[in-house]
Amino acid sequence: MNMPATPLVVILMGSESDWETMRRAHRTLAEFGVPHESRVLSAHRTPDLVAEYVRASDANGAEVFIAGAGMAAALPGVVAALTTRPVLGVPVASGPLNGQDALHAIVQMPPGIPVGTLAVGGAGATNAALLAVAILANKYPVLAERLAAYRAAQAEKIQAITLPED
């Protein structure tokens, strides 16, 4: 099945400062050729816009949402409450607890509204994108091929490492 041109993945973040972390998800999706879009929307400051945007994206064919948030980290849970599509939460390292508060807020979703939670920071954003690719690969064989090639290339890099000897 061919991938549509419309965004299959939507990346949301609560503030512009989150882009430093969330751009890793954007870059990873771009590397795999996954149509996606990124947007800043706040669960606390623009709740009506979040609801409108998520519902419109859902109706327009988005298949996975990646939501990054720091501190209170409400955005991933709000997105999950608005769609039945998979939502992947990325805790952003910010505030006095350096993302630990966000991690706990996202991972402790109440039963019934799940959010897949990734690691704090850039590694979590990259892995959220890779997990989105894996989800989409069930429907789009070209992504399954690209993901297999990506993992093979990772294995080759590790196998090629030679350590210096004293």
C-alpha angles and dihedrals in degrees: 000000000000119000116245121239091237116093114280092183128042119200114201130181133180099231141012091251088065089067091083087066101031096049086076089066089048093050093047093050090047090051089057093044094243113159106237144146135212129214141170113231126153123221088208104036101033107023095149091051091049091053093046094046097045093048092047092047090049091051091047094057108271107158102184133027124205113196123187123192140159134212108000089016097200097149099080092050093046091050090049090051090055100049141034090216119106113279119200116198124210117194108217117217103241142121128034093311094051095229099316090109090051091048092054093044093052100040093048097064113153118253113279101036106065126193119187104228124211133190123294115270135353096345089056092050092050092047092047089058092046090049090050089052090050091050092049092044088072088068104026113053093195089065091050088055093047092048092050090050091048092053092045089053090051090052091049091053091053093046090051094057115112119184121221114252122222 
